[in-house]
């Protein structure tokens, strides 16, 4: 088993719940001081956890002055309470997939878990899609589920989170890995906002995830 680096797949796809509307205030910000002022204006820094995460994110990595900069920054400053596979709750990251099918499978898994926790038969949510390009070189652990099963555990992140945070702390750009939720799918986690480039919003999708049965993904057409 040898650690190797590889470029991220291109393009990469990310689904974000549509109930969180995009904020465009960062798109025309000129410098880091203005970016901080915008975050205060938008109320982001009123949240203690968000303020703490901002303090952990090197200013040189902040994104502003480009389209969808707020979407990128939000991925790092707003994250799941328990963290995700390769990132703890202390600081978020940009998770994405090499295909929309894989991205949908990933969000559907979490919808199913939510349905089980709420005691309902299915969970449904609308997402908007983003495509982007990732700069940098990524630790490539594809094909290593057998050699590193603890990183691919389907129901716990006790080993994968410290592993990912060690990659981040060492200056690594991120990790490219096999999807646990979609056989044959590829995911990537990027630790540097500055490496998330050419972000473009796409269509909206309604994802219905039953506790038992097939996931249904429907493209929503604007009226």
N, C-alpha and C positions, 0 to 999 in steps of 0.2 A: 504494500500500500504506500504510494508516494503522493504527497500533496502536489497538485498541479494547478496552474492558473489558466484561465480561458476568458475570452471576451463573452459578454452576455449575449443571449439570443437577440435577434432584431427582426421586427419590432417586439417590444414586450407590452403586455396588456394588464390593466388593473381595473377592477370594478369597485366603485365607491357608492354606498347607499345614497340615493337621490334625495333623501330627506335632509342631508347635509348640503345645503346649496353652496356652489362655488363662490369664493370671494376673490375679486379681481384687484384688490387694493395694492398688492405687491407688484403687479405687472409693470407699473411705471415708476416704482421707487428707485431712487438714484444711488443710494448708499446705505450702509448698515445702520447709521443713525436714524435715517428716515424709516428703515424697515422696523426698527425697534419702536418708533413712534406710532407706526401703523398698527403694530401688534397691540400696543396699549389702547389705541383708538378703537380697535375691533374687540377689545375686551379679552384677548387671549391671555395676557399676562395677569389678569385678575384671577385666573385659575392657578392655584399654588403649584399643582403638578406640571402644568404647562410652563410656568415660569422656571421651575426647577429643570425641566428638560431643555429649555432654551439655554440655560446656564451650562448644560453639559454638551451642547452642540457648538463646536468651534465656529467662531464668527466667519472664518474664511470659507466655511462650508455652507453658509446661508445662501438662499436663492432669492433674488429679487431682480426687477427690471427685465423680466422675460414673461411671455404668456404662460399662464397657469402656474406661476411661481407659488401662489398661495396653496394650491393643491399639493404641491411637492412638500412645502414646509409643514402643512397640516399632518402629513403622514408621519413626520418625525416628532411633532409636538402633541399629537392626539393619538393614543394607542390603547389597546385592550388592557383592562385592569391587571390581568395576569401576564401580560406580554404575549408574544407570538413565538413561533418555533425557534428562530435564531436571534431573538431580541427580547430583553426583559422589559418590564413596565417602566424602567428608568428612562428609556429613550426609544422612540419608535424608529421605523425604517421603511423603505419603499419596497413592498412586496409586489411581485408581478409574475406573470406567466408568459410562456412562449406562444400560447394560443388563447383565444377567448373561451374555447371549450374547457381548457384546464382552469382558467380563472373562474368560470362558472361553477365547476366542480368544487373548487376550494370554498367559495362562499356558500354553496349549497350544503356542504358538510357542517358549517357553523349554523346555518339555518335549521338543519335537522336537530342539532344538539339543543338549540334554543327551543324548538318545538317539544322535545322530550322533557326539558326542564320545566316548561310551562304546562305540560300535561295536555297538549293539543295534538291533533292528528297531522297538521302540516303548518309550515311557516312560509309566508310569501313576502317578498320585498322587491322594490324597484331599485335598480342600480344604473349608474351612468358609466360608460366605458371610457378609458383613456389609453391611448397608445403612446409610447415614448421610445427613446433610444438611450441606452446606458453606456456611458463612457467608462473606461477603467478595465482592470483585470480582476477576475473573480475566482476565488477558491472553488475548484471544480470537484465536487464529491458525487457526481453522477455515477451510477453503477456500483456504489459502495454500500448499499443497504445491507449486504451480507457481512461486509467487513466492519461496518460502523452501525450496527442495528440501533444503538442507543440514540443516534442522531435522527433516525427515521421512525422512532416509536410513534404509533398512531394516536395514542391517548395521553401522552405526557411529554413535557419539555424540560424535564429536570436535568438532562445531559446536554440537550441541544442549545438551550439558552446560554449557559456558561461558555460553551464552545463558540457560539456566534459572537458573544460579547468579547471573547478573547481575540477573535479575528478583527473585530472593530478596534479594540484597544491597541492592537499591533500596527494599525494604520491600513489594514486591508480594506479594499473597496466593497467587498461583499462575498456572497456565496451563490453558486449556481448548483441546483440539486434536483433530484427526481421528485415529482409530485407524489405525495402519499395518498392523495384523494383521487387521482386520475391516472390510471395505468398508462405508461408511455409518455405522460406529460412532463414538462420541465418548468421549474420555478426558479426565481432569482430573488435574492434580498440584497438591496443596495444600501450601504451605510453612509454614503456621502451625498447630500442633496445636490451638490454642484455637479454630480455625475448624471443626474436625471435630466435629459435634454429633449428638446423638440416634442414637448408634451402637447397632445392634441385630443380634445374631447370628441368622442364618437356618439353612438346611439345609446338609447336607454333600453334596458332589458328588465322584464319581470321574471324573477326566479321563484318557482314554487317547489319547495322541498318537503315531500311527505315523509313521515317517520318510516312508513313502509311503502315501497313503490318507487317509480322512476321520477327523477327530477325533470321538471318542465321549464324550459327557458323560452320566453316569448319576446320578440322584438316589438317595442312600442313605437307606433308611428305618430308623429306630431300632427295635431289637427289645427 
